[in-house]
Amino acid sequence: MEKFIGGKGLGAALLHHENPPKVDPLSPENNLIFAWGPFLGLAPGASRYCVVTKSPLTGTFLDSYSGGHFPTYLRFNLPEYRAIVFTGKSKDPLVLEIEKGKPRLLDGDAYTKKTTREMANQKDDFLEASIGPAGENLVKFATVSSDGGTHHAGRGGAGAVMGAKNLKSVFVKKVDKPEALPELPELRKDQLNYLSTSDNTKWAREEGTIGTLNPMNEAGALPTRNWSQGTFDQAENINDKAVKEVTANRESCYLCPIACGYNLKFTPETGDEWETNKGPEYETTVMNGSLPEIGDLEDISWIGNLCDSLGLDTISMGNAISWAMECSEKGLIDYQIDFGDGEKAANLVDKVACRDGIGDLLAEGTKHAGEEIGGKAKEAAVEVKGLEFPSFEPRGSFSMALAYATSDRGACHQRAFPIATDALSGDRDPYDTEGHAGAIIPDQNLRSLTYSLITCDFTAYNLEQVENWLRSLDYNYSKGELKRTGERIWNLTRLFNLREGFSRNDDKLPERMKKPLKGEGPAEGNYISEEEFKEMLDQYYELRGWDESGRPTPDKLADLDLQDWA
């Protein structure tokens, strides 16, 4: 815990140490880890935990995060611990119940086939982290959902690993903060004031993530029509203004004043009034809106609600929907679904969760589906290492292409977000190759630290604040040591992936990125050639202290004290 702190770092160390090399992600030998950080339950904006495992979708290291209230009560019930490791496989369905340090594995038969929303009402005075039907059916992008399906450890299929172990849910008792955890009232007061007033968090307080949609559309980087266009002509129907008009209330995680979440209320002309479970926020809106060209916010919200209840990653599901639409249009699959058809898209969500018909193919991910059919269907699958792209078009920001390709869990915008400093703020030329590697690496290192503490991306903790909080918890890190810890953790997950057979050949872009981008916008006509991408990747490896094949050099391992992990 000194070397890796908690969360991502500790989870990565445990997985690297406990997992046999090259293990099948859905076998009993693949460990499933719930891990958290030292700030949990104490610091505002830190009510988060992560699920760490080997991904069944990608075969890479996987860490996936979730907020809300479940993480804090997990810590309150286990104040002296920093992780739970689930090993092996149960013959019969089980749930884990934790109350004041006492964990009990109980019969889970009564909970099978229940949705994540239904799981919230199963035990009075308990909160839960559960899988839905998708996890039970081993859909490879199934989520682990908490607080009644309002928060999700979403990407990479941790829910399928939980399902493979026959573990339906983890229940934690709603208890008071134990005396074993410190109070730290002055630090908490200062941090609450910072989060409530800082310009760094203003966007989250006022708009939430949906405020990103218009800027992306204006930059020509809004994924549309299955990654063929960068602008969406119906963007005004699904943007922040459209969301604000139907917002029922704002949602907040434990001890966080930002309340960046929201849920929406719809009153159809025909049918009953209904509300979303939570959101849809930016990622869900784009991946199930502009990407499949669905311009109706209620349709998008219905799709997002279904995914939340069934336990499906909305990013991968949106890619699967738009992949199916393109393949249907080109006559590549025996299934009819048109771009823009929200009702048929919602039906496809059910089919994937139940592995019904074409849903069985898509439940394996678009990479597998594309390879199974081949040809143009393979080119229509837009992913890195098997993980489908999130909602930022790299041909509108070449730095995002490099960030996706070098991410440890596959295409991911949460490992680095350089589009903010090139396409949006103009600090670098977004369509050139220079400077991107130098911008991405510090961001990847810092986020590795952030996800080990674990604090929320949106709370914008700076290193001085982190240093003060850690000192109050008897850690003694300088700012330089904190940065080095983040770099150590990033290199550790690289070592895990190398051990599992990944190499430079996997740090690549899908074929679609080599084709000109359509749509009106500043990125129109852009594509990323092999030569341009190689130049950026070479720069990245050199600055990382890795060799040409993407392996950390002996000097780099010694500098980070990772020799024993290589």
C-alpha positions as CSV (number, residue, x, y, z in Angstrom):
1,M,0.0,0.0,0.0
2,E,3.0,2.3,0.4
3,K,4.0,1.6,-3.2
4,F,0.6,1.6,-4.9
5,I,-1.7,3.3,-2.3
6,G,-5.1,1.7,-3.1
7,G,-7.7,1.6,-5.8
8,K,-6.1,1.1,-9.2
9,G,-2.6,0.7,-8.0
10,L,-3.3,-1.8,-5.2
11,G,-5.8,-3.7,-7.5
12,A,-3.2,-3.9,-10.2
13,A,-0.6,-5.2,-7.8
14,L,-2.9,-7.8,-6.4
15,L,-4.1,-8.9,-9.8
16,H,-0.5,-9.2,-11.1
17,H,0.5,-11.2,-8.1
18,E,-2.5,-13.4,-7.7
19,N,-3.6,-14.2,-11.3
20,P,-1.8,-16.9,-13.2
21,P,-0.4,-15.7,-16.5
22,K,-2.6,-16.0,-19.6
23,V,-5.7,-17.1,-17.6
24,D,-9.1,-17.2,-19.3
25,P,-11.0,-14.2,-17.9
26,L,-14.1,-16.2,-17.3
27,S,-12.4,-19.1,-15.6
28,P,-12.3,-19.5,-11.8
29,E,-8.6,-18.6,-11.8
30,N,-9.3,-15.0,-12.8
31,N,-9.6,-12.9,-9.6
32,L,-12.2,-10.2,-9.1
33,I,-11.1,-7.4,-6.9
34,F,-13.2,-4.6,-5.2
35,A,-10.6,-2.0,-4.2
36,W,-10.8,1.5,-2.7
37,G,-8.5,4.3,-1.6
38,P,-7.6,6.1,1.6
39,F,-9.9,9.1,1.0
40,L,-13.1,7.0,0.8
41,G,-15.7,8.1,3.3
42,L,-13.6,11.0,4.5
43,A,-12.9,13.4,1.7
44,P,-15.6,15.1,-0.4
45,G,-15.7,13.9,-4.0
46,A,-14.1,10.6,-3.1
47,S,-17.1,8.2,-2.7
48,R,-15.8,5.8,-5.3
49,Y,-14.4,2.3,-5.6
50,C,-13.0,0.3,-8.5
51,V,-13.5,-3.3,-9.8
52,V,-10.2,-4.8,-11.0
53,T,-9.9,-8.0,-13.0
54,K,-8.7,-9.3,-16.3
55,S,-11.2,-8.2,-18.9
56,P,-13.3,-10.8,-20.8
57,L,-13.8,-8.3,-23.6
58,T,-10.2,-7.4,-24.2
59,G,-7.9,-9.8,-22.3
60,T,-6.2,-6.7,-20.8
61,F,-5.9,-5.4,-17.3
62,L,-9.2,-3.9,-16.3
63,D,-10.1,-1.3,-13.7
64,S,-13.6,0.2,-13.8
65,Y,-15.0,2.8,-11.4
66,S,-18.3,3.6,-9.7
67,G,-19.5,6.3,-7.4
68,G,-22.7,7.1,-5.4
69,H,-23.2,5.9,-1.8
70,F,-22.3,2.2,-1.9
71,P,-18.5,2.8,-1.8
72,T,-18.7,4.9,1.4
73,Y,-20.8,2.3,3.2
74,L,-18.4,-0.4,2.0
75,R,-15.6,1.4,3.7
76,F,-17.7,2.1,6.8
77,N,-18.3,-1.6,7.2
78,L,-14.6,-2.5,6.6
79,P,-12.6,0.5,7.9
80,E,-9.4,-1.4,8.3
81,Y,-9.4,-2.9,4.8
82,R,-8.5,-1.6,1.4
83,A,-9.7,-4.4,-0.9
84,I,-11.8,-7.6,-1.3
85,V,-10.5,-10.3,-3.6
86,F,-13.0,-12.9,-4.9
87,T,-11.3,-16.1,-6.0
88,G,-12.5,-19.3,-7.6
89,K,-16.1,-20.0,-8.5
90,S,-19.3,-21.0,-6.6
91,K,-21.3,-23.9,-7.7
92,D,-24.6,-22.1,-6.9
93,P,-25.5,-18.4,-6.9
94,L,-24.3,-16.4,-3.9
95,V,-24.4,-12.9,-2.5
96,L,-22.0,-11.4,-0.1
97,E,-23.4,-9.5,2.9
98,I,-21.2,-7.3,4.9
99,E,-22.2,-5.7,8.3
100,K,-19.7,-4.0,10.6
101,G,-16.7,-6.0,9.5
102,K,-18.5,-9.3,9.3
103,P,-18.7,-10.7,5.8
104,R,-21.1,-13.6,5.1
105,L,-21.6,-15.5,1.8
106,L,-25.3,-16.3,1.5
107,D,-27.6,-18.2,-0.9
108,G,-28.4,-16.1,-3.9
109,D,-31.0,-18.2,-5.7
110,A,-33.8,-15.7,-4.9
111,Y,-31.9,-12.9,-6.7
112,T,-31.2,-14.5,-10.0
113,K,-32.6,-12.8,-13.1
114,K,-33.4,-9.6,-11.2
115,T,-32.5,-6.3,-12.7
116,T,-30.1,-3.9,-11.0
117,R,-33.0,-1.7,-10.2
118,E,-34.9,-4.5,-8.5
119,M,-31.8,-5.4,-6.5
120,A,-32.0,-2.1,-4.7
121,N,-35.1,-3.1,-2.9
122,Q,-34.1,-6.6,-1.7
123,K,-32.6,-5.8,1.7
124,D,-33.8,-3.0,4.0
125,D,-31.0,-0.8,5.3
126,F,-28.5,-2.2,2.8
127,L,-26.9,-0.8,-0.4
128,E,-25.7,-3.1,-3.1
129,A,-23.3,-3.6,-6.0
130,S,-25.0,-6.1,-8.3
131,I,-25.0,-7.6,-11.8
132,G,-28.1,-7.7,-13.9
133,P,-29.3,-10.3,-16.4
134,A,-26.4,-9.3,-18.7
135,G,-23.8,-10.3,-16.2
136,E,-25.5,-13.5,-15.4
137,N,-25.5,-14.3,-19.2
138,L,-21.8,-13.4,-19.4
139,V,-22.2,-10.6,-21.8
140,K,-18.7,-9.4,-22.2
141,F,-19.5,-5.7,-21.6
142,A,-21.7,-6.3,-18.6
143,T,-21.4,-3.9,-15.7
144,V,-21.3,-4.0,-11.9
145,S,-24.1,-1.6,-10.9
146,S,-24.7,0.0,-7.5
147,D,-27.3,2.1,-5.8
148,G,-30.1,0.5,-7.8
149,G,-28.5,0.8,-11.2
150,T,-27.6,4.5,-10.9
151,H,-23.8,4.0,-10.8
152,H,-21.8,1.5,-12.8
153,A,-18.4,0.0,-12.9
154,G,-19.0,0.0,-16.6
155,R,-16.3,-0.7,-19.1
156,G,-14.6,-4.0,-20.0
157,G,-17.0,-6.6,-18.7
158,A,-16.3,-6.9,-15.0
159,G,-20.0,-7.9,-14.6
160,A,-19.4,-11.0,-16.7
161,V,-16.5,-12.0,-14.4
162,M,-18.8,-11.5,-11.4
163,G,-21.4,-13.6,-13.2
164,A,-18.9,-16.3,-14.1
165,K,-18.1,-16.6,-10.3
166,N,-21.8,-17.0,-9.6
167,L,-21.7,-13.9,-7.4
168,K,-24.9,-11.9,-7.9
169,S,-24.4,-9.0,-5.4
170,V,-22.4,-7.5,-2.6
171,F,-24.6,-5.9,0.1
172,V,-23.3,-3.5,2.6
173,K,-25.2,-2.3,5.7
174,K,-26.0,1.4,6.1
175,V,-24.0,2.2,9.2
176,D,-22.5,5.3,10.9
177,K,-18.9,6.2,10.2
178,P,-16.9,4.0,12.6
179,E,-14.6,5.5,15.2
180,A,-11.6,3.8,13.5
181,L,-11.8,6.5,10.7
182,P,-10.6,10.0,11.5
183,E,-12.9,13.1,11.4
184,L,-10.6,15.7,9.8
185,P,-13.3,18.5,10.0
186,E,-11.1,21.4,8.8
187,L,-9.8,19.6,5.7
188,R,-13.3,18.5,4.9
189,K,-14.7,22.0,5.3
190,D,-12.0,23.5,3.1
191,Q,-12.6,20.9,0.4
192,L,-16.3,21.3,0.4
193,N,-15.9,25.0,0.0
194,Y,-13.4,24.5,-2.9
195,L,-15.8,22.1,-4.7
196,S,-18.7,24.4,-4.2
197,T,-17.0,27.6,-5.5
198,S,-14.0,26.7,-7.7
199,D,-14.0,27.6,-11.4
200,N,-12.4,24.1,-11.9
201,T,-15.7,22.5,-10.9
202,K,-18.1,25.1,-12.2
203,W,-18.9,23.2,-15.4
204,A,-19.9,20.1,-13.4
205,R,-22.0,22.1,-10.9
206,E,-23.9,24.0,-13.6
207,E,-24.2,21.6,-16.6
208,G,-22.8,18.2,-15.9
209,T,-21.1,16.1,-18.6
210,I,-23.8,16.9,-21.2
211,G,-22.3,20.4,-21.5
212,T,-19.5,18.7,-23.6
213,L,-21.9,17.9,-26.5
214,N,-22.1,21.2,-28.2
215,P,-18.3,21.9,-28.1
216,M,-17.6,18.5,-29.5
217,N,-20.1,19.1,-32.4
218,E,-18.5,22.5,-33.1
219,A,-15.0,21.0,-33.1
220,G,-16.2,18.3,-35.6
221,A,-15.3,15.6,-33.1
222,L,-18.8,14.3,-32.2
223,P,-19.1,10.6,-33.3
224,T,-21.9,10.2,-35.8
225,R,-23.2,7.5,-38.0
226,N,-21.0,4.8,-36.7
227,W,-17.7,6.8,-36.8
228,S,-18.1,8.1,-40.4
229,Q,-19.1,11.7,-39.5
230,G,-17.9,14.3,-37.0
231,T,-21.0,16.4,-36.7
232,F,-24.7,15.6,-35.9
233,D,-27.4,17.8,-37.5
234,Q,-29.8,17.0,-34.7
235,A,-27.4,17.9,-31.9
236,E,-29.7,20.6,-30.6
237,N,-32.4,18.0,-29.8
238,I,-30.1,16.2,-27.3
239,N,-27.7,18.8,-25.9
240,D,-27.5,20.5,-22.5
241,K,-30.4,22.8,-23.2
242,A,-32.7,19.9,-24.3
243,V,-31.6,18.0,-21.1
244,K,-32.3,21.0,-18.8
245,E,-35.8,21.3,-20.1
246,V,-36.7,17.8,-18.8
247,T,-34.4,17.5,-15.8
248,A,-36.4,16.3,-12.7
249,N,-33.6,16.8,-10.1
250,R,-29.9,16.7,-9.6
251,E,-28.1,13.7,-8.2
252,S,-25.0,13.7,-5.9
253,C,-22.6,11.1,-4.5
254,Y,-21.9,10.8,-0.8
255,L,-20.4,14.0,0.7
256,C,-20.1,15.8,-2.7
257,P,-21.7,19.3,-3.2
258,I,-21.2,19.3,-7.0
259,A,-24.3,17.2,-7.8
260,C,-23.2,16.7,-11.4
261,G,-25.7,13.9,-12.1
262,Y,-29.4,14.3,-12.9
263,N,-32.4,12.3,-13.9
264,L,-34.9,13.2,-16.5
265,K,-38.8,13.1,-16.6
266,F,-40.8,12.6,-19.7
267,T,-44.5,13.1,-20.3
268,P,-45.3,11.4,-23.7
269,E,-48.4,12.4,-25.6
270,T,-49.4,8.7,-25.4
271,G,-48.3,6.6,-22.5
272,D,-47.5,7.2,-18.9
273,E,-45.1,9.7,-17.4
274,W,-41.7,8.2,-16.6
275,E,-38.3,9.1,-15.2
276,T,-34.9,7.8,-15.9
277,N,-33.0,6.0,-13.3
278,K,-30.1,8.4,-13.8
279,G,-28.9,10.5,-16.7
280,P,-28.4,9.9,-19.6
281,E,-25.1,11.8,-19.3
282,Y,-22.8,12.8,-22.1
283,E,-21.3,9.3,-23.0
284,T,-24.7,7.6,-23.0
285,T,-26.3,10.4,-25.0
286,V,-23.6,10.5,-27.7
287,M,-23.1,6.7,-28.0
288,N,-26.8,6.0,-28.2
289,G,-27.7,9.3,-29.9
290,S,-25.5,10.8,-32.5
291,L,-23.5,7.6,-33.2
292,P,-26.6,5.7,-34.3
293,E,-28.2,9.0,-35.5
294,I,-31.0,8.8,-32.9
295,G,-32.1,12.4,-32.4
296,D,-34.9,11.9,-29.9
297,L,-33.8,12.5,-26.3
298,E,-36.6,10.3,-24.9
299,D,-35.5,7.3,-27.1
300,I,-31.9,7.8,-26.0
301,S,-33.0,7.9,-22.4
302,W,-35.1,4.8,-22.7
303,I,-32.1,2.9,-24.2
304,G,-29.9,4.2,-21.4
305,N,-32.4,3.2,-18.8
306,L,-32.6,-0.3,-20.2
307,C,-28.8,-0.7,-20.2
308,D,-28.7,0.5,-16.6
309,S,-31.4,-2.0,-15.5
310,L,-30.0,-4.9,-17.4
311,G,-26.4,-4.2,-16.5
312,L,-24.8,-3.2,-19.8
313,D,-22.1,-0.7,-20.6
314,T,-23.8,2.1,-22.6
315,I,-20.6,2.9,-24.5
316,S,-20.1,-0.6,-25.9
317,M,-23.8,-1.0,-26.4
318,G,-24.1,2.2,-28.4
319,N,-21.2,1.0,-30.6
320,A,-22.9,-2.4,-31.0
321,I,-26.2,-0.7,-32.1
322,S,-24.5,1.6,-34.6
323,W,-22.4,-1.3,-35.9
324,A,-25.6,-3.4,-36.5
325,M,-27.2,-0.4,-38.3
326,E,-24.3,0.0,-40.7
327,C,-24.0,-3.7,-41.3
328,S,-27.8,-3.9,-41.9
329,E,-27.7,-1.0,-44.3
330,K,-24.9,-2.8,-46.3
331,G,-26.6,-6.2,-46.2
332,L,-23.8,-7.8,-44.2
333,I,-26.1,-9.3,-41.5
334,D,-29.5,-11.0,-41.5
335,Y,-31.1,-8.4,-39.3
336,Q,-32.9,-5.2,-40.2
337,I,-32.3,-2.1,-38.2
338,D,-32.0,1.4,-39.7
339,F,-29.9,4.4,-38.5
340,G,-32.2,6.6,-36.3
341,D,-34.6,3.8,-35.3
342,G,-34.8,4.2,-31.5
343,E,-37.4,1.6,-31.0
344,K,-35.4,-1.1,-32.8
345,A,-32.3,0.0,-30.9
346,A,-34.0,-0.6,-27.6
347,N,-35.1,-4.0,-28.8
348,L,-31.5,-4.8,-29.6
349,V,-30.5,-3.9,-26.0
350,D,-32.8,-6.7,-24.7
351,K,-31.5,-9.1,-27.3
352,V,-27.9,-8.5,-26.2
353,A,-28.7,-8.9,-22.5
354,C,-30.5,-12.2,-23.1
355,R,-28.1,-13.4,-25.9
356,D,-31.1,-13.8,-28.2
357,G,-30.4,-14.2,-31.9
358,I,-28.0,-11.5,-33.2
359,G,-27.7,-10.4,-29.5
360,D,-25.6,-13.4,-28.9
361,L,-23.1,-12.3,-31.5
362,L,-23.0,-8.7,-30.2
363,A,-22.7,-9.8,-26.6
364,E,-19.1,-10.8,-27.5
365,G,-18.3,-7.2,-28.5
366,T,-18.0,-5.5,-31.9
367,K,-14.4,-6.7,-32.5
368,H,-15.6,-10.3,-32.3
369,A,-18.7,-9.6,-34.3
370,G,-16.7,-7.9,-37.0
371,E,-14.1,-10.7,-37.2
372,E,-16.9,-13.4,-37.3
373,I,-18.5,-11.8,-40.4
374,G,-15.4,-10.3,-41.9
375,G,-14.9,-7.8,-44.7
376,K,-16.7,-4.5,-44.3
377,A,-18.3,-5.7,-41.0
378,K,-14.8,-5.9,-39.5
379,E,-13.9,-2.4,-40.7
380,A,-17.2,-1.1,-39.1
381,A,-16.0,-2.2,-35.6
382,V,-14.2,0.8,-34.1
383,E,-12.1,-0.4,-31.1
384,V,-8.7,-0.7,-29.5
385,K,-7.7,-4.0,-28.0
386,G,-11.3,-5.0,-28.2
387,L,-12.7,-2.0,-26.2
388,E,-15.1,0.1,-28.3
389,F,-14.3,3.8,-28.7
390,P,-15.9,6.3,-26.3
391,S,-17.5,9.5,-27.5
392,F,-14.6,11.7,-28.8
393,E,-13.7,11.4,-32.5
394,P,-9.9,11.1,-32.8
395,R,-9.8,12.6,-36.3
396,G,-10.9,15.8,-34.6
397,S,-8.0,15.5,-32.2
398,F,-5.0,13.3,-33.1
399,S,-3.9,13.3,-29.5
400,M,-7.0,11.4,-28.6
401,A,-6.0,8.8,-31.1
402,L,-2.7,8.3,-29.3
403,A,-4.5,8.3,-25.9
404,Y,-6.9,5.6,-27.1
405,A,-4.1,3.4,-28.6
406,T,-1.9,3.5,-25.5
407,S,-4.6,3.1,-22.9
408,D,-4.0,0.1,-20.7
409,R,-7.6,-1.1,-20.9
410,G,-8.3,-0.4,-24.6
411,A,-9.9,2.7,-26.1
412,C,-10.6,5.0,-23.1
413,H,-11.0,8.8,-22.6
414,Q,-10.5,8.5,-18.8
415,R,-6.8,7.6,-19.1
416,A,-6.0,11.0,-20.7
417,F,-8.1,13.8,-22.1
418,P,-5.8,15.8,-24.4
419,I,-8.6,16.9,-26.7
420,A,-9.3,19.6,-24.1
421,T,-5.9,21.2,-24.7
422,D,-5.8,20.9,-28.5
423,A,-9.1,20.9,-30.3
424,L,-10.9,22.9,-27.6
425,S,-8.3,25.3,-26.2
426,G,-5.8,25.4,-29.0
427,D,-2.7,24.8,-27.0
428,R,-1.5,22.4,-29.8
429,D,-2.4,21.8,-33.4
430,P,-5.0,19.0,-33.1
431,Y,-4.3,17.7,-36.6
432,D,-0.5,17.5,-36.3
433,T,1.8,14.9,-34.7
434,E,4.0,17.2,-32.5
435,G,3.6,17.6,-28.8
436,H,0.8,15.1,-28.2
437,A,2.9,12.4,-26.5
438,G,4.3,15.0,-24.1
439,A,0.8,16.1,-23.2
440,I,-0.7,12.6,-22.8
441,I,2.0,11.0,-20.5
442,P,1.6,13.4,-17.5
443,D,-2.2,13.0,-17.8
444,Q,-2.0,9.2,-17.8
445,N,0.4,9.3,-14.7
446,L,-1.8,11.8,-12.8
447,R,-5.0,9.8,-13.5
448,S,-3.3,6.6,-12.3
449,L,-2.6,8.4,-9.0
450,T,-6.2,9.8,-9.0
451,Y,-7.7,6.3,-9.5
452,S,-5.5,4.9,-6.7
453,L,-6.5,7.5,-4.1
454,I,-9.6,7.2,-5.4
455,T,-10.9,10.7,-6.1
456,C,-13.5,11.6,-8.8
457,D,-12.1,13.1,-12.1
458,F,-14.6,16.0,-11.7
459,T,-13.5,17.1,-8.3
460,A,-10.2,18.4,-9.6
461,Y,-8.0,17.7,-6.6
462,N,-4.6,19.3,-7.1
463,L,-1.4,17.8,-5.8
464,E,-1.1,20.2,-2.9
465,Q,-4.6,19.1,-1.7
466,V,-3.7,15.5,-2.1
467,E,-0.5,16.0,-0.2
468,N,-2.3,17.6,2.7
469,W,-5.0,14.9,2.9
470,L,-2.4,12.1,2.7
471,R,-0.3,13.7,5.4
472,S,-3.3,13.8,7.7
473,L,-3.7,10.0,7.1
474,D,0.0,9.3,8.0
475,Y,1.3,9.1,4.5
476,N,4.4,11.2,3.7
477,Y,4.6,11.9,0.0
478,S,6.1,15.0,-1.7
479,K,4.5,16.2,-4.9
480,G,7.4,14.6,-6.9
481,E,6.9,11.3,-5.1
482,L,3.1,11.5,-5.9
483,K,3.9,12.0,-9.6
484,R,6.4,9.1,-9.5
485,T,3.8,6.9,-7.9
486,G,1.3,7.6,-10.7
487,E,4.0,6.7,-13.2
488,R,4.9,3.5,-11.3
489,I,1.2,2.4,-11.5
490,W,0.9,3.1,-15.2
491,N,4.0,1.0,-15.9
492,L,2.8,-1.8,-13.7
493,T,-0.4,-2.2,-15.7
494,R,1.8,-2.1,-18.9
495,L,3.8,-5.0,-17.4
496,F,0.6,-6.9,-16.8
497,N,-0.5,-6.5,-20.4
498,L,2.9,-7.5,-21.7
499,R,2.8,-10.6,-19.6
500,E,-0.6,-11.4,-21.1
501,G,0.8,-11.3,-24.6
502,F,0.1,-7.7,-25.7
503,S,2.8,-5.7,-27.6
504,R,3.3,-2.7,-29.8
505,N,1.2,-4.5,-32.4
506,D,-1.9,-3.9,-30.1
507,D,-1.2,-0.1,-29.6
508,K,-2.9,0.7,-32.9
509,L,-5.9,2.4,-34.4
510,P,-8.8,0.7,-36.2
511,E,-9.0,1.0,-40.0
512,R,-11.8,3.5,-40.0
513,M,-9.4,6.2,-38.6
514,K,-7.4,6.0,-41.8
515,K,-10.4,7.1,-43.8
516,P,-11.5,10.8,-44.3
517,L,-14.0,12.0,-41.8
518,K,-17.3,13.3,-43.2
519,G,-19.6,16.0,-41.9
520,E,-19.5,19.7,-41.7
521,G,-16.9,20.9,-39.3
522,P,-13.2,21.9,-38.9
523,A,-12.1,18.2,-38.9
524,E,-13.9,17.3,-42.2
525,G,-11.7,15.3,-44.5
526,N,-9.2,14.4,-41.7
527,Y,-7.7,10.9,-41.4
528,I,-4.7,9.5,-39.5
529,S,-2.2,7.8,-41.7
530,E,0.1,4.9,-40.6
531,E,3.1,7.2,-40.9
532,E,1.6,9.9,-38.7
533,F,0.5,7.5,-36.1
534,K,3.9,5.7,-36.0
535,E,5.6,9.1,-35.5
536,M,3.4,9.8,-32.5
537,L,3.8,6.3,-31.0
538,D,7.6,6.4,-31.4
539,Q,7.7,9.8,-29.5
540,Y,5.4,8.3,-26.8
541,Y,7.6,5.3,-26.2
542,E,10.8,7.4,-26.1
543,L,9.3,9.8,-23.6
544,R,8.0,6.9,-21.5
545,G,11.4,5.3,-21.3
546,W,10.1,2.2,-23.2
547,D,12.0,0.4,-26.0
548,E,10.7,0.4,-29.6
549,S,8.5,-2.6,-28.9
550,G,6.8,-0.8,-26.1
551,R,8.5,-2.5,-23.1
552,P,9.8,-0.5,-20.1
553,T,13.6,-0.5,-20.2
554,P,15.6,-1.9,-17.3
555,D,16.6,1.6,-16.4
556,K,13.0,2.7,-16.2
557,L,12.0,-0.3,-14.1
558,A,14.9,0.4,-11.7
559,D,13.9,4.1,-11.5
560,L,10.3,3.1,-10.5
561,D,11.4,0.2,-8.3
562,L,9.5,-2.3,-10.4
563,Q,12.3,-4.8,-11.2
564,D,10.6,-7.5,-9.2
565,W,7.3,-7.1,-11.2
566,A,8.8,-7.4,-14.7
